[in-house]
């Protein structure tokens, strides 16, 4: 799946079948359901889930220290730039590094 196809799937009621939990969390976040995104990614272990978890806390804006913790767990720098750009970057990397 390409990042553009993933983004186009936001018109649907559910995330695409077969995507990872971190990608599903990004999908729900883009649909405006931060809580659902957080609930499904929170118990998942690994750097991809930690990166999405960090992104969600950065997006929330209330717990920047918590976001920094999750960025460290993901071994990623703290997100800079727009949240939309970071979302696209994470999606592209999680979809296998597809760059267009």
C-alpha positions as CSV (number, residue, x, y, z in Angstrom):
1,X,0.0,0.0,0.0
2,X,1.3,3.5,-0.8
3,X,1.0,6.4,1.6
4,X,-1.4,8.0,-0.8
5,X,-3.7,4.9,-0.8
6,X,-3.5,4.9,3.0
7,X,-4.5,8.5,3.2
8,X,-7.3,7.9,0.7
9,X,-8.6,5.1,3.0
10,X,-9.5,7.8,5.5
11,X,-12.8,8.2,3.5
12,X,-13.7,4.7,4.8
13,X,-15.3,3.8,8.1
14,X,-12.5,1.5,9.2
15,X,-8.8,1.3,8.6
16,X,-7.5,-0.9,5.8
17,X,-7.5,-4.6,6.7
18,X,-4.1,-6.0,7.5
19,X,-2.4,-2.8,8.6
20,X,-0.3,-2.9,11.7
21,X,-1.6,-1.6,15.0
22,X,0.6,1.5,14.8
23,X,-0.7,2.3,11.3
24,X,-4.3,1.7,12.5
25,X,-3.6,4.2,15.4
26,X,-2.4,6.8,12.9
27,X,-5.5,6.2,10.8
28,X,-7.8,6.8,13.8
29,X,-5.8,9.8,14.8
30,X,-6.2,11.3,11.3
31,X,-10.0,10.6,11.6
32,X,-10.0,12.8,14.7
33,X,-10.3,10.0,17.3
34,X,-7.2,10.6,19.4
35,X,-8.5,8.4,22.3
36,X,-9.1,5.4,20.1
37,X,-5.7,5.8,18.5
38,X,-4.0,6.0,21.9
39,X,-5.9,3.1,23.4
40,X,-5.0,0.7,20.6
41,X,-1.3,1.6,20.4
42,X,-0.6,2.0,24.1
43,X,-0.2,-1.7,24.9
44,X,1.9,-2.5,21.8
45,X,5.7,-2.9,22.4
46,X,8.3,-1.9,19.9
47,X,9.9,1.2,18.2
48,X,7.1,1.7,15.7
49,X,4.4,1.8,18.4
50,X,6.6,4.0,20.5
51,X,7.0,6.5,17.7
52,X,3.2,6.6,17.1
53,X,2.7,6.9,20.8
54,X,5.1,9.8,20.9
55,X,3.4,11.5,17.9
56,X,0.0,11.2,19.7
57,X,1.3,12.8,22.8
58,X,2.9,15.6,20.8
59,X,-0.4,16.1,19.0
60,X,-2.3,16.2,22.3
61,X,0.1,18.9,23.5
62,X,-0.7,18.5,27.2
63,X,2.1,16.1,28.1
64,X,5.2,17.1,26.1
65,X,7.4,15.4,28.6
66,X,5.5,12.1,28.0
67,X,5.9,12.7,24.2
68,X,9.7,13.1,24.7
69,X,9.9,9.9,26.7
70,X,8.2,8.0,23.9
71,X,10.4,9.6,21.2
72,X,13.4,8.3,23.2
73,X,11.8,4.8,23.4
74,X,11.4,4.9,19.6
75,X,14.9,6.2,19.1
76,X,13.5,9.1,17.1
77,X,14.1,12.8,17.4
78,X,11.3,14.9,18.9
79,X,8.9,15.8,16.1
80,X,9.5,19.1,14.4
81,X,7.5,20.8,11.9
82,X,3.8,20.3,11.4
83,X,1.9,17.3,12.8
84,X,0.7,16.6,9.3
85,X,4.2,16.3,8.0
86,X,5.2,14.0,10.8
87,X,2.1,11.9,10.3
88,X,3.1,11.5,6.6
89,X,6.7,10.7,7.5
90,X,5.6,8.0,10.0
91,X,3.1,6.5,7.6
92,X,5.7,6.3,4.8
93,X,8.2,4.6,7.1
94,X,5.8,2.1,8.5
95,X,4.6,1.2,5.0
96,X,8.1,0.1,4.3
97,X,9.9,3.3,3.5
98,X,7.8,4.0,0.4
99,X,8.9,7.5,-0.8
100,X,6.6,8.0,-3.7
